[in-house]
């Protein structure tokens, strides 16, 4: 069963990529909330395919969809991941009158903690970033996948998620199996931290 952290207003904006996480969130939230969907196109090979998928899904569900896209080329210095993240949040910042929900889950929090610990910070994804909130942090990815499978919710796979040249993918596919060997309860450990740092202000 999907759990929400915190209370949400009746009307929300949902950042939806078309992947299994965000499609589970879309189906779940649509049952009790007025959902406005946001899609950000990274202008990659997958971007246009996913945007067309989201356009079809929103049309079928009768949901409003607003699309944004990355501008220009990746400048020297930051990674593509960091540059895309900043551009996404610039897009989300345009919708400040109601909460913008992202579908970060507990596995994302654990991976972020592992990555940031390598740099001496040891942090996880916070509940809030200004008006952007992450109410799905208590759920494992497998629980979101189960929701989609049980409720016949379609999603689209991004093949770049298997590319270990991206830092998060390397952590997810190469490092996490070893982390779980050392500490099989790492998700419970980080979940306690996620519960402690909840801020609804």
Buried (B, 14 or more C-beta within 10 A) or exposed (E): EBEBBBEBEEEBBBBBBBBBBBBBBBBBBBEEBEBBBBBBBBBBEBBEBBBEBBBEBBEEEEBEBBEBBBEEEBEEEEEBEEBBEEBBBEBBEEBEEBBBBBBBBBBBBBBBBBBBEEEEEEBBBBBBBEBBBBBBBBBBBEBBBBBBEEEEBEBBEBEEEEEEEBBBBBBBEEBBEEBEEEEEEBBEEBBEEBEEBBEEE
